Amino acid sequence: MLTTERLVLRPFRAADAPVLSAYRSDPAIARYQGWDAPFALAAAEAFVAGLDGRDPRAEGWFQYAVERAADGVLLGDVGVNRHDEGRQAEIGFTLAAGHHGRGYGAEAVRRVVHFLLAEEGLHRVHASVDGRNGPSARLLERVGFRREGLELQSQWWKGEWTDDLRYAVLASEWSSVRAGS
C-alpha cells in the first residue's frame, strides 16, 4: 500500500468491481484505453479476481486502486508493468471523469513513480500515450516525465491510425525533478 496526503494506493478488492465497471464504461474514459465501453460488471469482477494475490514488486502488471483517503471513494487506478528483470517499468493510469481536474491523477502517478525509482531502485519508468490524449500527456510532463518521441500513425486503435507519444523518466533525473516540485 502506498499513501499520499490525500490518497491511498492499494490492491483492488472484490467490492471495487462495480465502481471499476462504472468508470471504465464511460466512453470518454475508454477512448484511449485498451478496453471498450461498456466494461461489464462481470469483466470488472474477473479483472479484480485476476489481480488477487499479485505482488506489486514482481515482474508483470500490477494495478493499484486509487482511493481518496478521507472517505474511501475509489477514484481510479494506476497500472505498473515491471520488466527487464525488474529494472524498468511501464505505467498507465485511469481516473473516473468526476474526479478529473483536482490533481488526484498527478498525485497518484507521482507517488507510484517515486516508489519505483527512489524506493525500489528501478532505472527507468516509461509511458505511452495516444497522441490525441492531451490531458494525460500534460499530466506526465507535470510530474517530471520527458517526452522521448512521437510515432506518427503507428497504432491501429479502435478503427483508426493514431499517433503514439512516448514519455520516460530516469532514476538519475527523479531526484532533481522532485527537488523542483
N, C-alpha and C positions, 0 to 999 in steps of 0.2 A: 504494500500500500504506500502511495506517495501522497503528500499533502502540500498545500499552499495555504495562504491566509484565508482564501475563500473556497477552496476545492479539496475534495478527496478523490484520488485516482485509485481505483480498486478493481479486483476481479469482478466480472459480471456474476450476477446471481439469477436464479430462475425467475424470481419476482420482477426482474428488469425487462423481461421479454415483451410485455405489452407496450411499454414506453419505447423500447428499441424498434418494435414494429411500427409504431406511430410515426416517429421522426424519420425513419428510413422509407416510409411510404409517401412522404412529401415529394412530389415530382421535382420541385426546385432543388431539394437536397440530393436526390438520387441522380440528377442530371449528369454530374461529373464523377459519379462513383461507379463501382464495379457491380452494382445490383440494379435491378429495375423496380420501379414503383408500380403497384403496391408491393410492399415487403410483408408478406403474410405473417400472422402471429405464429403459425406452425414453423415457418422459416426462421423467425426470431428465436423460438424455443429451441430449434435444432442448432442454431448458431451458438447460443449460450451454452447448451449441453456439450457442444464440441470443444468449448473453451475450458470446461471443468477440469481442474487439476493441472492446467498448463502452468509451467514455470516461467515467469517473466524474464528470467536470466538464460533460458535455453534458446538454442537456435530455432528459427521459425517465427511464426506470427503469435503475438500475444496482444490481446485487446483490453485496454483499460477502460472501465466505465468511469465517466467524469460526472461526479456528483457534487452539488452545492453543499458545502459543509454546514451551513446554517440550518437547512431544513431537509437535507437528504434527497432533494429533487435530482433525478437523472437528467443531465444536460446534453450528453453526447458521449463520444468515445474517441480514444487515441489508440491507433494500432502501431505496433512495433514489430518489424521483421528483422531479427538478428541473423546475420550471415557472415561469410568469410571467416569461419571458425570463431565467431563472436567478436570480431574486430570492427565490424561495421553494422549499421542498421538503417533500414528504411522506415520512415514514419508516414502515417496518414491520419487524418482527423476528420471528424464529423460532429457538428453541433446542431441541435434542433433549432429550427428557424426562430422560434420565440425567444431564444437566448443569444441571438447574434447582436453584435454592437456593444457588448458590455465588457469586453476584454477577457471573457472566460476561455475562449479558444487559445488566445496567445498565452494566457497564464498556464493552461494545461500543457500546451506544446513546450513552452519554456521549461516547465518542471520535468517533463519526460526527457528532454534533451539534456538538461543538467544531470539528471540521474545517469543517463547513458555515458556522457562524456566525462563528467567530473567525478562521479561516484563509482561507476563501473569501469572506467578507463578505456572505453571504445575509442578508436582512432577517428571515425567519421560517421556522421549521420546525414542521410540524404532524403530527398522527397521529389516526387514527380507530380506536376500539376497540369491539368488541362489548360491550355493557353487562354481559354475564354473565362477561366475562373479567377478573375482579378482579386476578389476578397481573400482567397486562400494564398495567392502569390504574395499579396501585401502582408498577410499575417506572418508568413515565413521570413520575409525581409525585416519586418518589425522585430522579430525575436532574434535576429542575427544571422540568418542564412544568407548565403551569397548565391546569386543566380549564376549557374555554371553554363547554361546553354539553352538554346531553343531549337527544337527539332520540328521543322515545318511539315505540316500534314503527315506526321509519322505514325499516327494511330488511327485505325478504323474503329470508331467508337460510336456505338448506338446509331449506326446507319450513315455516318459521315466521317470525312477525314478531319482530324483535329491536330492542332499543334501541341507539343509536349514541352513544358518548361521544366528544367532541371535545376534543383537547388541543393546545396550542401553546406555543412559547417564542420570544420576540423576541431579536434580537441585542442590543438595548439592555438586556435582562434577563439575558443569559447571563453577563456578567462578574460581576454580583452573585451569581448562582446559583453560579458556580464559586468565588467567594471564600468562600461559606458552606459548601462541601463539603469 
